[in-house]
Amino acid sequence: MEGQLCANVDISVRKPPGASPQSFIALLKVHRELLVGRIRNTQCLIDNLMKNDYFSAEDAEIVVQFPTQADKVRKILDLVQSKGEEVSEYFIYVLQKVTDAYYELQPWLDEIGYEPSESICSKPVVNTDPVSRYCQKLRHELGRDSKFVMLYAQREEMLLEEIYSDSIMELVSFNNESLGQVGQLEALFDDAVGVINEDGETVYVYGDAGIGKSILLQKIQSLWARKELDIGAKFFFRFRCRMFSCFKEDEAICLKDLLFKYNCYPDQDPTEVFHHILQFPHTVLFTFDGFDEIYSNFDLSSVPEICSPNEPIHPLALLVSLLRGKLLKGCKKILTARTGTEIQKNIIRKKVFLRGFSKNNLKEYTAMFFRDERQRALVSNQLEANPNLCSLCSVPLFCWIIFKCYEHFHSMFDNHELPGSSVTLTDVFLLMIEVHLNRSVKTSLLKNNIRSQAEMFKSRKETLLALGKMAYKGMENSFFIFEQEKVSSANISEEDLQLGFLRTVKSYSGCDSQATYEFLHVTLQSFFTALFLVIEEKVGAKELLEFFNECSSFETAQPTCLRIPWLKKHLAGENPFQNKEHFNFTNMFLCGLLSGSKQKLFRHLVSPAVIKRKRKTLITYLAESMKSHLKGFTRSRLTSYNQVQVQPNFVWMLRCLYETQSEKVGRMAARRMHANYIKLAYCNACSADCSAISFVVHHFQKRLALDLDNNNINDYGIKQLQPCFSKLAVIRLSVNQVTDHGVRILYEELSKYQIVSFLGLYNNQITDVGAKYVAKLIEECSSLEYVKIGANKITSEGGKCLAQAIQKSKTMFEIGMWGNQVGDEGAKAFAEALRNHPRLTNVSLAFNGITTEGGKSIAEAMQHNNSVRIFWLTKNELDDEAAMSFAEMLKVNKKLVNLWLIQNRITAKGVKCLSEALKENTTIQEICLNGNLISQEEAKAFENEERIICF
């Protein structure tokens, strides 16, 4: 809007050479109407003119009497000009200094080249603009609120800057295909990258529980408060979505109250500030954290669609209207939710997937957490030796828990190792509970507390039971906020609160006098719920399996959050605001707590007979569930394989099985699968899930195909797949953040067993180093027939190694190199590999920077090849000269069936040569030339040759 105003008014001031300095009085006269149209705040001008005795009280009274803002500005200009040059210059000086209030005039000030005189610079200017004051107050309060991160107990805080570490943020399409990583946080709002819907206004950030969504928003808040986030936002309003659950069904507020009462209230003229926000919505940034955590019975379908910012209505309706752009259209919005919360595409502008820590991120976080070099080296060595633990540490929350537990026990005993190689998430949370309880125990000055975990839990059984009961009651209703009354009725004492499992939160309800609480994290509430189900003896089979049943009808996509047209339709009878990941965590922890290895711990808390009964109920359910779980999945018959395509929720089933740590359960699951090709693509599996996958897969007796494409496996996950490499004949790991280190593990393991036939590594982070390991595998493993290694970072060096390995291999059937950069040198090496190769059938060297020189080498070599049927050379730099070489090849090679030359630099001249060659070749079925330098008019000359495809 400001830009348009500036463009419509000629504000240039040209001074002829040698001219005397322009009069400030004359300047105000020349640009009078521009100033009248742009000055929206007169009080700040009056205040400063009075403060410097340029205006009297009488002058101010005269100005205030005028009814409109424009008339007030005209009167101020009249008075200022009547008082001389100094007052006129000071007037302009105020406009320059108070940029927040008069930002629409800054281009004009730049254009006239105004530089204040020394005498004017000595005059004070005070910003009394209510909008500017409010922006300052907002920055101050948000800076204060975001400075610290609350840790274990409420008495322990750490600076955000000392605990925040970058993680992998990936821009994705609506189909979750990668569009590149986010380097700087400003890129979230940069329209040059990642925009998937021009009409959407919301940056949708999603990821698993504990992956770092909330702390990311806190970091953005902190940067904005320090003016280090340059995105053009003057206002920042943040909301935690779970707090909307606190509003009663009959509550109604207007947008102004939602913004000011639940964020920061203006000290001066709230009406003027709100009017400014309405007039300039593009200067507003909203963050809505945890959209999936809203729980409400409020029926939004009964509310008429509204657009009025002044009409009181239910806060959830306001939230929906903001997200839809019906209110404050043009404002910036970030919405976070857990993976699986499906939101309709029309509100989303960008979609960002949080993947957690990369290997380098984890190293940086370890260095940040452990400042002592010796301790840091000790932790790093233990992590390196334990891929399972590394995988858990790729989730920031779990990493923090593990590190804090290590730090605590190390300080107590001066010698403590991280958990063992088969550590489960249940182990980690039990360790966390133990640390909390240990912190509350008084120790003598001369010796540390050495009570065992079992003794510690036994001594605080009543506390654990009280917290568990409250967690369970909340979990039943997907409720995460607890008022003081609920805490008191659960018999949770003040001493229990000091343990740090619960923290106080700001309430959005009217009960500000009473404290409101939540668990430290939603996963901790899930853990306490599972703990209650185990140690409460009265819990029967129905209650024990309650949350499994909640998830049993939840196999494909998770239900949406809101019952409104712009979100996908929810299942009949479902709570429209519900995401079920917290139930899945509860089920997983239940399996872990009832595992055989935990019976020793719980025999002090509940009778062995009760544990045995509950364990039997759970194992029986898992067996039946595994059988029924796979019944409805898509199955297909492939050559030598019976494939089953599982759904994302199946990963939770595997996680539950792994938490039991029962080999018997693992064997049972393997028997029930009745398939030897397990397709887990697009299932949101992370590196830690590879332990669960191996836990089941290594029990298969025959060879197996495993498809893990488009997940978040990375190098740590590959390490955890080691137990099942002896069974894997097909392994697909495309789009999984795999680096050269992961490829090295694959080479070392797969070369041992010599059974792999298909290796998929498309779109990872593999360089020439990794390419050399793949080349060695091709050379040494005669069973390997298919290699897909496109869209990596392989240059001519890696390309040569792969080509030479293929030349030696007699079994390679297909090589996919799309999207690397092997160039002409790599192309020449592949040309030699193709020459007289006995079996290679499908070849892709598309998008590899190959020019005419490389193309001619390939064409010449193909004259001596009888095996290749399909050749992709799309998106290179091949011209007519290369096309002529391919034409000559086609006169000799009568085996090639498809030749793809899409998006090169071939003109009609080159096409003509190819068309002429087809007169001598009846075998080839098509030559695709779309996207070359051929006009539709020129293409008409080849209409009679159906095998030439130009458009």
N, C-alpha and C positions, 0 to 999 in steps of 0.2 A: 504493500500500500504506500509506504513512504517513498519507495523507488519510483512509483508511478507519479506521485505528487511532484517529486523532483524533476522528473522528465518533462512535465507539462509546463514548467515555468522557466523562462530564460533568466538565469541568475548570474550570468557572466558579467564581469566588470573589467573593462579594458582601459588601461591608462596609456595615453600617448607618450612616446619617448620625451623625457625632459619635463613632463608635467609636474606640477606641484602636488604634494600629498592631498588626497581627497578629503573634503570636509565630512566629519561624521554626521553632522546635521543633515548635509545633503544626501549622504548615503541612506539615512533613515527615510528621507522623503522619497528617494528614487524607488526604494524597495518596500514602501509602506504596505501595499496590499499583500505582498508575500509574507511579511511579518504578521499582519493581521490574520492571515489564513493559517499560519503555522504555529503561532504561540498559543498553547492550550492552558498554560498555567501562569496566571498573573500574580498570584500571592507571593511567589518566590521573588519576582522582580520588585514588588512593593516592599517586601521585608528588607531586601538588600539596599534599595534606594533610601529607605528610612534609616537603616543602620549606619549609613555613611553620611547622613544629614543632607542628602540630595532632595529628599521628599520630607515634607512636614506631615503631621497627623491630619491636617486639613486636606492636603493633596491626596492622601490615602482614602479619606472619606469620600472625596469627590469621585474617585475611580470606582469605588465599591458601589456607588449608587446606580451605576449603569446596569441595565438588566441582562445584556448578553455579553459573552466572553469577547466577541469581536469589538464591541463598543468600548469595553474596558481597555483593550489593547490600544485602540485608536486614541483614547484619552491619555493613556500613559505616554504614548509617542508624542502627543501634543505638548504635554508638560515637560518631558525630557528635552525636546528640541528647544523649548522656550528658555531652558536653564543653561544652554550653551554647549560648547564642544566637549568639555570634560565629562559632563553628565551623560551626553550622548555616547561618548566612547565607553563609559562605565556600563551603560545599558548593554552594549554589544559584548563587553567583557563578561558580564553575567551569563549571557547566552552561550558564550564559549566555555565557561568554566562548569556550568551545571549541565553536563552533557546528557544525563539521564532524563532531565525534564524537557530539554530542548534538542533532542537528538535529530528531529526532522530539519533543524536549521544548520546542522553540522556541514552538510555539503555546500550550503550557501557561504558559511564562514570560510571554508576551504577555498571557495571560488573567488571571494573578494580578497583572499590572502591576508586576513586580519592578523596583525601582531601587536599585542598591547604595549603601550608606552611604559617606561619605568615607573612613572608616577601612578599610573593605574594599577600596575602589578602590585604595588604596596597596599592597595585597598583590599580589605577582606571580602570574601564572598562565602555566604552560608547557604547550603542547599536545604531549603525548607519545603521542597516539593514533596507532597505526601506519597506519591508513587515512588520517588527515589528513596525516601526514608523507609518505605515498606520493603523495597528491594534490599536495602542495607540490613534491615532487621531480619529478613528471610535468610540472607547469606550468613549472618551472625549465628542465628539459631540452628540452621542446618549444618553449619560448620562445627558448632559445639556438639550437636547430636551425633555427627558422623566421625568425630575425632577418635573415639574409643570403640573397641569391640568388647562386648560383655563375654567373659569366659565362664569357667566352671561355676563359681559361686558369684553372687551379685557383688561381693566385695572385691572381686578380682577383674581388672580390666587391662587391656593392652591397646597401645596406639594402633590405629588402623594401618598406618604406614609400616609398622613393625611386623604385621601379620599377613597383610594382603600380598598375594603373589599372583602373577598372571597365569591364566590357564588357556586351554585351547577353546577359542570361540570361532565357530564356523558358520558363515553365511550359507544358507541352503535354499533350494527352490521349494515349491509346494510339494514336490515329490521327494523331498529330502535329499536331492542331489547337491553335491558340494558346489558352491559358487566362489570358493576361496575363503581364507581365514581373515579374521579381524585383527589387524595389528594394533591400531590406536583406537581408543574408545570413541573418538570423534567420528570414526568411520561408521559407527552405528547410525549416524544421522547424515552421512554423506550420500547424496543421491547419485553420485557417480558409480557407486558399487552396490550390488546386492538388492536393488529394488525389484521386487517381483510383482508389485501391483501399484501402479501410479496413483490410483484412487484411494488406496489405503493410507492411514495415518499412524498406524501402530507398529512399533518394532516389537515383535513377539520373540521373547527369549525363553527357551525351554531346556530342560535337562532333568536328570534323575535327582531324587532327594539327596541333599548334601553336596551337590556338585558345585555350589557357589553362586546361586542366583541372587540371594539376598545380599551377600557381601559385595557382589558386583554393583548392585544398586547403591549400596552405601559408598562405594568408591566413586561412582558417578556423582553422587550427592556431595561428597567431600571435594572433588575437583571443581564442581560448579560453585560451591561456597567460596573457594579460594580463587575464583575467576581463572581457572586453568582448563576449563572446558569451553572451547570457543565454538559454540553452536547457535549463537544468537538468542539464547534464552535469558530473559530478565527475571522470570518467575519460575519457581520450582515447587511443585506440590507433590508430596509422596503419601501413598496410602498402602497399608497392609490389608489385603483383601479379606483375610479371616476376621478382621474387626467389624466388617459389615454384618457379620452374623449376630453382632450384639444389638443391632437395631430391632425394635419391636415391629410387629407387622403393621401397626397403625401409625407408626412415626412418619412424619413428612417434614422435609426441610428443603430450602431452596439452594441453588448452586452457590450463592454467596456465602451462606452459612457453612456449607460443606467445605469450601476452600479455607475460610478464615477461622472457623471455630475448631476445626480438627487439624489445622496446620499452624498458622501463625496469624495473629490478629493485628491489623493496622493500628498504629497509635493515633494517626490523623486521618480524617475524612475517608472512612471505608468505602463510602459510595463512590467517591472520585477514583479510588484505586480499582474498585470492581468495574467501573465504567471503562477505565483504561484497559483492563484485561479483556473485556468484551470487545473493545475496539481493535485490539492488537493480539488476537489469540495465537498468532505465530510466534509470539515472544514467551509462550508458556510451555513448560515441560512438566508432564505428569509421569510418575512411576507408580504402577500398581503391582504389588508383589504378592505372589501366591494366589493367582486367580482360582486355582483348583481347590483352595482351602475354604471357600465360602460355603457355609452350611445355612440354609434357610428354607422355611416352609412357605415363604412369600411367593405368591403366584404372579409372576410378571405378565402373564398373558392377559390378566384382568386390567392392566394399566394401559390407558391410551398412549399412543406414541406422542411424545412431547418434544418441543424444541425451545420452549420459553425458559430463559435463565432465571426468571423471577418467580416462577410458579412452584410452590412447595409440593413435593412429591416424595415417595419413599426413596431413601438413599441408594438402594440397588437400582432403581429406575434411572437415577441420575448417573450412576456408574455406567450403565448400559448406553445411555444417551451420549455420554462423553466418548465411549469407545466407538460408537457408530458414527461419530462426527456430527450428531444432531445438535450438540452443544459445543461451543468453542471450536467450530470447524477450522482446521488449519493448525491446531496446536500439536506439539510433539508428545508422543506417548510411548512408554515402555511398559509392556505387560509380561510378567513372568508366570510360568506354570510348570508343573512336573510333566515329564514326557508322557504323551498319550492323551493330553487334554486337547481335544480337537476343537478348533475355532474356525468358523467359516472364513473363507479366503478374502471376502470383500472388505474386511476391516484391517487386514494385515498388509503392511508396506514392505517390511523385511522380516525374515525368519532367521533366527540365530540359535544354533545348537551348541550348548555348552558340553564339552567332552571331558572336562577335568584336566588334571595335570599331565603334560607330556613328560618324557624322561628328563629333559632339561628343566622344565618347570619344577619337577620334584627335587632336583638338585638345588635349584635356587631357593626353594622353600625350606629345604633341610638346612642350607647355609644360613637362612634368615632366622630359623627357629633355634638352632643350636649355635650360639655365638662362639662357644669354646671349641677350638679347632680339634682337640683330641676327641672330645665327645662327638663332634660332627663326623669325624673319620670313622669312629666306632659304629655309629648308626648307619652311615653310608655303606660300610662293609657288610653289615648284617642285612641291609635291604638288598644289596647286590646278590647276596647268597640265597635270598628267599624271594623268588618271583611272585609267589602267592601274596606275600605281604606287600610287595611293590604294587601289585595290581589293586589291592585295597587302598593303598596310599595314593592312587591316581584320583580317588574321590576326595576332594579337599577336607570335608568334614571328618571322614574316617581317618585320614592322615593326621589331622589335628588331634583326634582322640588318641591314636596310637602314640604319637610323639609326646603328648602330655602325660600319658600313662608311663611311658619310658622315663620321662624327666622326673616324675614323682618318685618312682621306685628307685631310680638311680640316686636321687638325693637322700633316700632313706637308707639304702643298703650299699650304695657306692659300687654296686656291681650287679647290673640287671640287664638281661638280654631281651630283645624283642620277642614276641610270641613265635612258636615253632613253625615248621614248614607247612603243616596242614591247618593253619589257623583259619577259623571261620569268622564271619561277622558277629556271631553270637559270642565267641571268645573275646572279641574286641570290646563289645558292650559290657560283658561281665567284668572285664578288666577296668573299664571306665567306672562301673558301679563300685567296684572295690576301692578305687582311688578316692572317690567321693566319700565313702564311708571311712576310709583310713584318715582322711583329712580332719574328720570330726573327733578322732580319738586322741585323748590327752596322753602324751608320752612324757617320760621322765627326762631330766636334763642330761642324763648319762647314757641312756640307751634308746634305740629306736623301737618302734612297735613292730613286733614280729608275729602278730596273729595271722593264722592261715586264712585263706579266702573263705573256707567253709565256716570257720569260727566267726569271722566278721559278719557274714550273712546271717548266721544264726542269732547273733547278738542284736541285729537290727531287723529281725523278721517282721515285727509289727509295723515298722516304718515302711518297709518294702511292700507289705500287704496293703497298707493304707494308700500309698502312692499308686500301686497297681490297680486297686479297686476304682480309684478316681479316673485313672487312665482308661480302664475298661469301659466305664460308664460313658466317658466322652467318646471313645472309639465306636461304641454301638451306634452313636448318632453322628459320627464324623464331626465331632465337636472338639475344638482345640483351645477354646478360651474358657477359663474357670473363674467365676466370681468368688469372693471371699466366703460367701455362704456355703458353696459347694466344697471348698477347701476345708472349712471348719467341720462340716457334716461328715467328711471322710476321715475325721480325727487326725489330720495332719497338723502337727504342732509347729510352733515358731522355730524350734530346734531343727525339725525336719526341713523346714523351708531354707534354713541356712546351709543345708547340704549342697544346694545349687542345682538340684534336678529341675526345680521350677524357677521361673523368673517373673517379676512384675512387668506388666505391659500397660500402656495407656489405653483406657477404655473409651469406646465411641458412644457408650450408652450414657444415660444421665446420672449414673451412680459414681460420680467422680470421687466421692468421699471414701468409697470402699476400694481396696486393692483388687486388681484383676490379675490372674496368673495364666501362664502357659508353660508347657514343658520346654526345655532348652532347645529341642528340635523335634519335629514330628516323628522322626525315627525313634527317639527316646520314649515318646508316648507309646509307640508300637511295642517297644521292648518291654515296658512296664505292664502293658496289657497282656502280653504273652507270659510274663512272669507271674501275674495274678492267676491266669488260667492254669498254671502248673502248681503253684503253692497253695491255692485255695482248694481245700479238700472237697468242698461241696460242689465244685464244678463237675457236671456230668458230660456225657458224650456230645449232647446237643450243643451245649455252650462251648465245649472244647473246639468243635469244628465250625462254629458259627461264622467265622470270617472266611473260611474256605468256601462255605456255601454262598457268602456274599459275592465271591469272585467267580463262582462256577458258571454263571451265565454270561461271563465277561471274557469272551474268547478273541474277538477281533479287535475293534477299536474301543477305547475306553469311552464311557458316556460323556456327553458334553456337560458343560457347567451351567448353562442357562436355558430355560424353556422359552426361547424367543426365536423368531423367524431367521435371524441372521446367524444363528448357531445351528449346527446339525441337529437333527431330531434325536431326542433321547428315547431310550427304551421305555416301553409302557410300564408305569409304576416306579420308575427310577427317580431318585432325588435329582432334580435338574442341575444342582450345583456340585455334584459329587465326582471325585476322582478316587479310584480304589487302591492306589499304590500303598497307602498306609495300612490297608488290610493285608496286602501282600507281604509287607514287612512284618506284620504281626504273625502271619502264618509261618514265615521263614524263621523268625526267632523262636516260635513254638517248637518247630522241628529241631532247632539247635538245643533248646533247653531240655527237651525230652530225649536227646541222644544218649547213647550208652555211656559215653565218657563223662556226662554231667550227673549221673545218678549218685555218685559219691558226694557231690556237693549238696544235692537236694535231699539226701536222706536225713539231713539235720533239720530240714525245714518242713518236710511232709513225709508221711509214712511210706515205706517202700511198696506196700500193696497198692496204694493210690497211684504212685508213679508207674508201676507195672501196668495197671489198668489203663491209664491214660496213654502210655506208650503203645500198648497193643491196639487201642482204638485208632491212634494216629497212623501206625504202620499199615493197618488194614485199609484205612481210608486212602492212603497214598497208593497202595497197590491197585485198588479199584479205580481210583481217580486217573492213574496213569493209563489204564486200559481204556476208559471212556474218553479221556482227554484226546487221544489220538484217533478215535473212531471217526470224528467228523472232519478231519483234516483232508485237504486235497492230496490225492495220491495219483501217481502216474508211472507207467512202465517205460523205462528207458532201456537201451541196449545194455544188458548185464546188470541192470539196477532196478530196484523197486523203490521209487522216490516218495517221500512224504514231505509236504510243505507245511511246516508248523507255523503257528501264529506267535506274535510277540509275548503273549502271556505264558507260552510254554517255557520261556526262559525262567519265569518265576517258579514253575514246577521243578526245573532242574536245580535252581537255587535251594529250594526246600529239601530236595533229595540230598544235596551235598551237605547241608547243615546237619543231617542225621549222622554223617560220617560212618554209615553202616554199609559194609561191603555187600551184605545180604540184600539191602534195599537197592544198591547199585545194580546188582545182577538181575534182580526182579525187573527193574526199569528197562534194562537192555533187552530182556526177553519179551517184554510187552510192546516194544516198538514195531516189530514185524516189518522192518524196512532196512535196506542197506545203503540208502542215499538220504541223508538227513539235510534238509534245506532250511537253514536258519538265517537266510538273508533278510535284511531290514527288520531285525528283531530287537534292535537296541541292546545287543549283547556287548558287554564291556570286557576288559581284560580279565577282571576277577571272575567272570562267568566261565572262563576257559577251564578253571579248576573243576567247576560243576560239570561242564561238558566232558572233560576227561574222566571224571568220576564215573560216568555212565558208559561212555564210549569204549573205555579200555576193557570192558566186560564182553564186548562183542567177540564172537569166535571167528567170524569171517571178515574178509576185506570190506572196507566201508568207504563211502563218499561223503564228505562233509563240506557243505556250502555255508560259509560265514561272510559272504560278501556284504558290503555296506553296513558294517557295525563299527565298533570302537575297540578292536582287539589289541592292536599295537604289539610292540616287541615283548612286553611282559606276558601278554596273552599267549603268544607263540611258545614262550618258555613253558607255560603251564599245560600246553597241549602235548608236551613230550611223551607222557605215558601212552598216548594213543597213536603216535606216528607209525608204529609197527602195524597198524590196521588200516591206515589211510592210503587208498589208491587214488582218490581224487580229493584235492584240497583247494578250496577257493577262498582267498583272503583279500579280494579286491576292495578298495576304498576302506582301509582300516588303519591308517597312520603307521604302517610298517616301514621301518628304516633298514639300512644295511645290516645293522646288528641282528634284527629279526631274520633277515635273509640268510645270514651266516648260520643261525640256529637251524633253519630249515635245511640248509645244505648238509650240515653235520648229522642231522637226524635221518633225513630221507635217504641219504646215500648209504646209510647203514643197512636199510631194509630192502632197497632196490625194488619197490613195488609201486611207487607213485607213477601214474600215467598222465595226470592233469594237474598243473600248477597255475593257479590264478592269482596274480599280484598286480592287477591293473589299478592305476590311480592311487599309488602310495607315495612314499618319500625315498625311493630307491635311487641311488646314484651309480656311477660306474663301478664303485667298490662292490655294491650288491649285485650288479650285473655280472661281475666276474664269478661270484659264487654260484649264480644261476647257470652260467656257462660251464662251470666245473660239474654241476649236477647233470647237465645235458650230456656231457662227455662220459661221465661215470655211470649214469643210470640208464640202461638200455630200455627200461620200461616206459620212460618218459616220452609222451607223444604230443602233448599240448602244453604250450607255455604262453600265458597272457601277461605281458609285462609293460603294457602301454601306459601313457600318461604318468610317467615317472620323470626322473632327472638324468636320463642316460644320454651321454654324448657319443661322439665318434669312437672314443676309447672303449667304452662299454659295448657299443654296437659291434666293433671289430671282434671282441672276445666272444660275444654271443654268436656272431656269424661263423667264426672259426669252429666253435663247438658244434653248431648245426651241420657244418660241412663234414665233420667227422662222424656225426650220428647217422645211423642207417634207419632209425625208427621215428624221427621227428615228423609229425603230420601237419602241425599248425604252429606258427609263431605270430604273435600279435604284438606289434611295436608301436601302435598308433600314439602320437602325441609326445614322442621323445625328441631328441635333437641329434640324431646320428649324422646328419649332413651327407655330403658327397663321399667323404672318406668311409663312413659307415655303409653307405649304399654300395660302394665298390666291393667292400668285404662281403656284403650279402649277395652281391652278384656272383662272386666266386663260390659261395656256398650253394647257390642255386644251380650252378653249372653241373649238369649230369647228376643232380641229387636223385636218389632212387625213390624217395617217398614223400617228401615235403609237398603238401597239397594246397594249403591255405596260407597266404602270406600277407601281412599288413605292415607297410612302411609309410602309412598315411601320416601327414602332419609332422614331418621330420626334417624340414629345411633342405630337402633334396632339390638341386637345380638340374640344369640340362646335362651337366657333366656326369652326375650320378645316375640320372635317368638313362642316358645312352649306355652306360655300363650295364645296367640292369637289363635293358632291351637286348643288348648283344648276348648276355649270358643266357637269357631266356630262349634264344635260338637253339640252345643245347640242353633244354630241359623238357622232359616228358611227363613230369609228375604234377606240377602246379596247375590247379584248376581255377582258383580265385586269387586275384592279386589286387590289393587296395593300395593306391598311391594318391589318395585324396589329399587336398590341402598342402601340396608342395609348390615348387616354383618351376614346373616343367613347361617349356615353351614349344613352339612349332618344330624346332630342331629335334627335341626329344620325341615329339609325336611322330616325326618321320622315321626315327629309329624304331619306335614301337610298330610302325606300319611295316617296316622291313621284317621285323621279328614275326609278325602275324602271317607273313607269306611262308614262313618256315615252320613255326610252332603250330601244330594242329591239335594240341591237347588243352590249351587254355580255354576256359568257358566264360569267365567274367573278368573284365578289366575295368577298374574304377579309376578314372582320371578327373574326378570332380574337383572344382575350385583350384585349377592351376592357371596357367597363362597362355593357353592354347587358343589360337585364332581360327578363322574359317580355313585358312591355308593348311594348318595342321590337321583339321578335321577331314579335309578333302583327301589328304594322304591316307588317313586311317580308313576312310570310306572306300578308296580305291583298293586297299589291301584286302578288304573283306570279300572282294570278288574272287580271291584265291583261297579263302578260308570259310568253310561252311560249319566249322565246329564251334567257334566262339558265338555265344548267345547274346552278349551285350557289351558295349563300350559306353560307360556312363561319363558324360562330359558336362554335366550341369555346372553352372557357375564359372565357366571359362569366358574368354573374351570374344563371345559370339553373340551377335544380335539376333533377335527373333526373325528378322528379314533374311539374314544370312543362313539361319538354320533351315529355312524352307528348302534350300537346295539339297538337303539330305533327308527330306521327308520320305522318300521312297525306300531308304535303307532303314528298316525298323530297328535294327540292332545298334544304330547310332542314336543315343539319347542325349539331346542337348538341353531340353527343358522339361 
